[in-house]
């Protein structure tokens, strides 16, 4: 997954994917949010709670 509004759209799409049992890769350098802290917290949740891989693309 990647996109804009990482702390809203990407986060909630990841939540749905997690609940349906999908493995996820959310490259941390391919997601942006209006607020840097919100982006970091969304990445933290996706990695720690939803078991997403957040390794960067580069």
N, CA, C and O atoms as CSV, one atom per row, in Angstrom:
chain,resi,resn,atom,element,x,y,z
A,1,UNK,N,N,0.837,-1.166,0.000
A,1,UNK,CA,C,0.000,0.000,0.000
A,1,UNK,C,C,0.884,1.232,0.000
A,1,UNK,O,O,1.993,1.225,0.533
A,2,UNK,N,N,0.378,2.271,-0.599
A,2,UNK,CA,C,1.049,3.563,-0.556
A,2,UNK,C,C,-0.021,4.621,-0.776
A,2,UNK,O,O,-1.135,4.306,-1.197
A,3,UNK,N,N,0.312,5.862,-0.495
A,3,UNK,CA,C,-0.662,6.900,-0.761
A,3,UNK,C,C,-0.500,8.132,0.087
A,3,UNK,O,O,0.436,8.269,0.875
A,4,UNK,N,N,-1.444,9.018,-0.105
A,4,UNK,CA,C,-1.500,10.277,0.632
A,4,UNK,C,C,-2.583,10.120,1.698
A,4,UNK,O,O,-3.472,9.277,1.572
A,5,UNK,N,N,-2.501,10.920,2.722
A,5,UNK,CA,C,-3.376,10.803,3.890
A,5,UNK,C,C,-3.119,9.467,4.577
A,5,UNK,O,O,-4.036,8.701,4.874
A,6,UNK,N,N,-1.826,9.221,4.819
A,6,UNK,CA,C,-1.402,7.971,5.439
A,6,UNK,C,C,-2.031,7.714,6.786
A,6,UNK,O,O,-2.281,6.566,7.155
A,7,UNK,N,N,-2.289,8.779,7.523
A,7,UNK,CA,C,-2.881,8.610,8.857
A,7,UNK,C,C,-4.404,8.494,8.806
A,7,UNK,O,O,-5.056,8.413,9.847
A,8,UNK,N,N,-4.965,8.488,7.605
A,8,UNK,CA,C,-6.416,8.319,7.457
A,8,UNK,C,C,-6.677,7.196,6.458
A,8,UNK,O,O,-6.965,6.066,6.851
A,9,UNK,N,N,-6.577,7.505,5.172
A,9,UNK,CA,C,-6.948,6.554,4.116
A,9,UNK,C,C,-6.101,5.289,4.129
A,9,UNK,O,O,-6.638,4.182,4.131
A,10,UNK,N,N,-4.782,5.446,4.139
A,10,UNK,CA,C,-3.907,4.278,4.105
A,10,UNK,C,C,-4.077,3.463,5.387
A,10,UNK,O,O,-4.158,2.236,5.339
A,11,UNK,N,N,-4.130,4.136,6.518
A,11,UNK,CA,C,-4.279,3.445,7.800
A,11,UNK,C,C,-5.559,2.615,7.850
A,11,UNK,O,O,-5.526,1.460,8.275
A,12,UNK,N,N,-6.669,3.179,7.429
A,12,UNK,CA,C,-7.936,2.453,7.511
A,12,UNK,C,C,-8.046,1.366,6.451
A,12,UNK,O,O,-8.706,0.352,6.679
A,13,UNK,N,N,-7.412,1.557,5.295
A,13,UNK,CA,C,-7.352,0.482,4.302
A,13,UNK,C,C,-6.504,-0.664,4.833
A,13,UNK,O,O,-6.832,-1.834,4.631
A,14,UNK,N,N,-5.410,-0.325,5.514
A,14,UNK,CA,C,-4.562,-1.350,6.126
A,14,UNK,C,C,-5.324,-2.104,7.207
A,14,UNK,O,O,-5.171,-3.318,7.340
A,15,UNK,N,N,-6.136,-1.401,7.974
A,15,UNK,CA,C,-6.937,-2.066,9.006
A,15,UNK,C,C,-7.861,-3.099,8.375
A,15,UNK,O,O,-7.971,-4.221,8.869
A,16,UNK,N,N,-8.524,-2.725,7.289
A,16,UNK,CA,C,-9.406,-3.662,6.594
A,16,UNK,C,C,-8.627,-4.854,6.057
A,16,UNK,O,O,-9.061,-5.996,6.202
A,17,UNK,N,N,-7.479,-4.596,5.439
A,17,UNK,CA,C,-6.661,-5.683,4.892
A,17,UNK,C,C,-6.217,-6.629,6.005
A,17,UNK,O,O,-6.234,-7.848,5.829
A,18,UNK,N,N,-5.823,-6.078,7.139
A,18,UNK,CA,C,-5.408,-6.894,8.284
A,18,UNK,C,C,-6.558,-7.770,8.770
A,18,UNK,O,O,-6.367,-8.953,9.052
A,19,UNK,N,N,-7.736,-7.192,8.867
A,19,UNK,CA,C,-8.893,-7.956,9.359
A,19,UNK,C,C,-9.278,-9.082,8.407
A,19,UNK,O,O,-9.854,-10.082,8.834
A,20,UNK,N,N,-8.962,-8.928,7.111
A,20,UNK,CA,C,-9.246,-9.977,6.130
A,20,UNK,C,C,-8.063,-10.924,5.931
A,20,UNK,O,O,-8.114,-11.808,5.076
A,21,UNK,N,N,-7.005,-10.744,6.713
A,21,UNK,CA,C,-5.888,-11.677,6.702
A,21,UNK,C,C,-4.842,-11.473,5.623
A,21,UNK,O,O,-4.067,-12.385,5.335
A,22,UNK,N,N,-4.804,-10.285,5.017
A,22,UNK,CA,C,-3.790,-10.011,3.994
A,22,UNK,C,C,-2.454,-9.669,4.632
A,22,UNK,O,O,-2.403,-9.046,5.693
A,23,UNK,N,N,-1.367,-10.083,3.976
A,23,UNK,CA,C,-0.038,-9.611,4.340
A,23,UNK,C,C,0.146,-8.255,3.672
A,23,UNK,O,O,-0.296,-8.046,2.542
A,24,UNK,N,N,0.801,-7.338,4.373
A,24,UNK,CA,C,0.930,-5.986,3.834
A,24,UNK,C,C,2.364,-5.506,3.814
A,24,UNK,O,O,3.168,-5.813,4.694
A,25,UNK,N,N,2.655,-4.738,2.773
A,25,UNK,CA,C,3.892,-3.975,2.689
A,25,UNK,C,C,3.481,-2.528,2.474
A,25,UNK,O,O,2.874,-2.182,1.460
A,26,UNK,N,N,3.819,-1.701,3.430
A,26,UNK,CA,C,3.512,-0.273,3.371
A,26,UNK,C,C,4.852,0.466,3.429
A,26,UNK,O,O,5.305,0.827,4.515
A,27,UNK,N,N,5.493,0.697,2.273
A,27,UNK,CA,C,6.805,1.346,2.296
A,27,UNK,C,C,6.723,2.727,2.944
A,27,UNK,O,O,5.975,3.596,2.498
A,28,UNK,N,N,7.504,2.907,4.002
A,28,UNK,CA,C,7.398,4.157,4.755
A,28,UNK,C,C,7.816,5.381,3.964
A,28,UNK,O,O,7.490,6.503,4.353
A,29,UNK,N,N,8.527,5.194,2.863
A,29,UNK,CA,C,8.897,6.341,2.041
A,29,UNK,C,C,7.925,6.561,0.876
A,29,UNK,O,O,8.216,7.335,-0.037
A,30,UNK,N,N,6.791,5.892,0.906
A,30,UNK,CA,C,5.760,6.044,-0.135
A,30,UNK,C,C,4.413,6.390,0.470
A,30,UNK,O,O,3.368,6.056,-0.089
A,31,UNK,N,N,4.440,7.057,1.609
A,31,UNK,CA,C,3.213,7.434,2.299
A,31,UNK,C,C,3.424,8.819,2.895
A,31,UNK,O,O,4.499,9.120,3.413
A,32,UNK,N,N,2.416,9.647,2.822
A,32,UNK,CA,C,2.521,10.999,3.366
A,32,UNK,C,C,1.232,11.378,4.080
A,32,UNK,O,O,0.146,10.920,3.723
A,33,UNK,N,N,1.372,12.212,5.080
A,33,UNK,CA,C,0.231,12.745,5.820
A,33,UNK,C,C,0.449,14.242,5.995
A,33,UNK,O,O,1.560,14.741,5.817
A,34,UNK,N,N,-0.590,14.936,6.334
A,34,UNK,CA,C,-0.471,16.379,6.540
A,34,UNK,C,C,0.474,16.697,7.692
A,34,UNK,O,O,1.181,17.704,7.661
A,35,UNK,N,N,0.483,15.844,8.699
A,35,UNK,CA,C,1.292,16.050,9.898
A,35,UNK,C,C,2.318,14.914,10.015
A,35,UNK,O,O,1.947,13.742,9.949
A,36,UNK,N,N,3.586,15.245,10.186
A,36,UNK,CA,C,4.657,14.244,10.287
A,36,UNK,C,C,4.426,13.276,11.452
A,36,UNK,O,O,4.636,12.071,11.307
A,37,UNK,N,N,3.993,13.799,12.608
A,37,UNK,CA,C,3.746,12.931,13.761
A,37,UNK,C,C,2.613,11.944,13.479
A,37,UNK,O,O,2.687,10.782,13.879
A,38,UNK,N,N,1.580,12.399,12.799
A,38,UNK,CA,C,0.465,11.513,12.437
A,38,UNK,C,C,0.913,10.422,11.492
A,38,UNK,O,O,0.465,9.280,11.598
A,39,UNK,N,N,1.791,10.764,10.571
A,39,UNK,CA,C,2.317,9.781,9.628
A,39,UNK,C,C,3.136,8.719,10.368
A,39,UNK,O,O,2.975,7.522,10.129
A,40,UNK,N,N,4.005,9.163,11.257
A,40,UNK,CA,C,4.840,8.233,12.025
A,40,UNK,C,C,3.986,7.325,12.920
A,40,UNK,O,O,4.274,6.135,13.048
A,41,UNK,N,N,2.956,7.874,13.527
A,41,UNK,CA,C,2.095,7.071,14.386
A,41,UNK,C,C,1.315,6.039,13.574
A,41,UNK,O,O,1.139,4.906,14.020
A,42,UNK,N,N,0.849,6.420,12.393
A,42,UNK,CA,C,0.140,5.475,11.521
A,42,UNK,C,C,1.071,4.338,11.121
A,42,UNK,O,O,0.663,3.176,11.120
A,43,UNK,N,N,2.313,4.658,10.781
A,43,UNK,CA,C,3.283,3.620,10.439
A,43,UNK,C,C,3.546,2.713,11.635
A,43,UNK,O,O,3.636,1.495,11.486
A,44,UNK,N,N,3.667,3.299,12.803
A,44,UNK,CA,C,3.855,2.519,14.030
A,44,UNK,C,C,2.697,1.533,14.230
A,44,UNK,O,O,2.924,0.357,14.516
A,45,UNK,N,N,1.465,2.010,14.080
A,45,UNK,CA,C,0.303,1.132,14.259
A,45,UNK,C,C,0.274,0.014,13.219
A,45,UNK,O,O,0.009,-1.142,13.548
A,46,UNK,N,N,0.549,0.366,11.968
A,46,UNK,CA,C,0.510,-0.651,10.922
A,46,UNK,C,C,1.578,-1.713,11.145
A,46,UNK,O,O,1.353,-2.890,10.864
A,47,UNK,N,N,2.739,-1.301,11.649
A,47,UNK,CA,C,3.820,-2.249,11.878
A,47,UNK,C,C,3.587,-3.070,13.145
A,47,UNK,O,O,3.697,-4.296,13.113
A,48,UNK,N,N,3.272,-2.419,14.243
A,48,UNK,CA,C,3.193,-3.127,15.529
A,48,UNK,C,C,1.883,-3.878,15.734
A,48,UNK,O,O,1.886,-4.971,16.301
A,49,UNK,N,N,0.783,-3.324,15.293
A,49,UNK,CA,C,-0.522,-3.949,15.525
A,49,UNK,C,C,-0.941,-4.822,14.346
A,49,UNK,O,O,-1.429,-5.937,14.533
A,50,UNK,N,N,-0.748,-4.309,13.126
A,50,UNK,CA,C,-1.240,-5.008,11.934
A,50,UNK,C,C,-0.168,-5.852,11.255
A,50,UNK,O,O,-0.412,-6.462,10.214
A,51,UNK,N,N,1.032,-5.881,11.856
A,51,UNK,CA,C,2.140,-6.713,11.360
A,51,UNK,C,C,2.551,-6.414,9.932
A,51,UNK,O,O,3.012,-7.305,9.218
A,52,UNK,N,N,2.390,-5.162,9.504
A,52,UNK,CA,C,2.782,-4.756,8.151
A,52,UNK,C,C,4.291,-4.571,8.074
A,52,UNK,O,O,4.923,-4.126,9.032
A,53,UNK,N,N,4.848,-4.912,6.944
A,53,UNK,CA,C,6.237,-4.624,6.638
A,53,UNK,C,C,6.285,-3.158,6.210
A,53,UNK,O,O,5.582,-2.771,5.277
A,54,UNK,N,N,7.094,-2.340,6.872
A,54,UNK,CA,C,7.176,-0.917,6.517
A,54,UNK,C,C,8.553,-0.547,5.990
A,54,UNK,O,O,8.938,0.622,6.011
A,55,UNK,N,N,9.304,-1.554,5.510
A,55,UNK,CA,C,10.615,-1.269,4.919
A,55,UNK,C,C,10.451,-0.344,3.719
A,55,UNK,O,O,9.500,-0.486,2.950
A,56,UNK,N,N,11.375,0.603,3.557
A,56,UNK,CA,C,11.274,1.550,2.443
A,56,UNK,C,C,11.515,0.886,1.097
A,56,UNK,O,O,12.078,-0.207,1.021
A,57,UNK,N,N,11.088,1.550,0.050
A,57,UNK,CA,C,11.321,1.076,-1.310
A,57,UNK,C,C,12.793,1.232,-1.676
A,57,UNK,O,O,13.375,0.358,-2.318
A,58,UNK,N,N,13.385,2.338,-1.268
A,58,UNK,CA,C,14.777,2.610,-1.672
A,58,UNK,C,C,15.781,2.041,-0.708
A,58,UNK,O,O,16.986,2.188,-0.913
